[in-house]
Amino acid sequence: ADAHKKRSQKKLPTGEYDEEELKQKVSEALHSGDEDVYFGPSLRDVYVHCCNDMKCKPNSYLLSKLPDNPRFTSSILELDMSTNYLGSNGFVALLMFIGHLPKVQRLFFNDMTLSNEDVKHLCEMLAENETVTSIHLRNNTKINIAATQHLTRLVKKNKRITAMSLSGTSMGAKLIARIEADAAANAVGEDGEAEEEKQDEGAAPSEQNPSAPSDAPFASS
């Protein structure tokens, strides 16, 4: 265990080298195939930077949970910010942050007091996203019929979106059913059979499994 800990703490060389020697050492480290060499910003650094760009205060809950070790930058599969209020600029900062999560698949934004404008930003950000498959926006009562065009355009443009939950919004039962069905239709394969969505109707992980930790905003690979 101690040996593994020491390996995981290995960093790129930054000793007393001149410029050419340092370049050589860095090149050797990057091409060594050593999986324990990590470099670059941590997720916490990235999130703070996104908030600074939007001139808003980082959400203390998310900030306290984000790892400060760069090795975890590519490990997040799921982000659950349900019941957290971020404000307009704060939500845009979060969306910017999500753009730095190369493997994220499921987004839970339930009960966050999101607006139609927030939905517009969300749909614009996910239009070209290649990893997100499910979006959950339950119990955001400010989301109404005006958001329909953005959500409809998203599920038709990005066929990777195969699950969307909108119950508890103010869009109306028929519109909700139509948009959710459009998303589910993206999951239908060439054989005509739909892939089963792992998450149950947009419930956050802690809602599905009472024994699961409720204080973690994300799931990792």
Protein Blocks (a to p, Z undefined) as FASTA:
>chain_A
ZZmmmmmmpccdfbdcdfklmmmmmmmmmmnopakbcedjdfklmmmmmmmmnopacdfk
lmmmpccbfklmmmpfbdcfehiaebjmlmmmmmmmmmmmmkbfbdcfehklpafklmmm
mmmmmmmpckbmbdcfehilkbcfklmmmmmmmmmmmmmbmbdcfehianbjklmmmmmm
mmmmmmpcfkopacddfbgghiafklmmmmbcfkbcbdcZZ
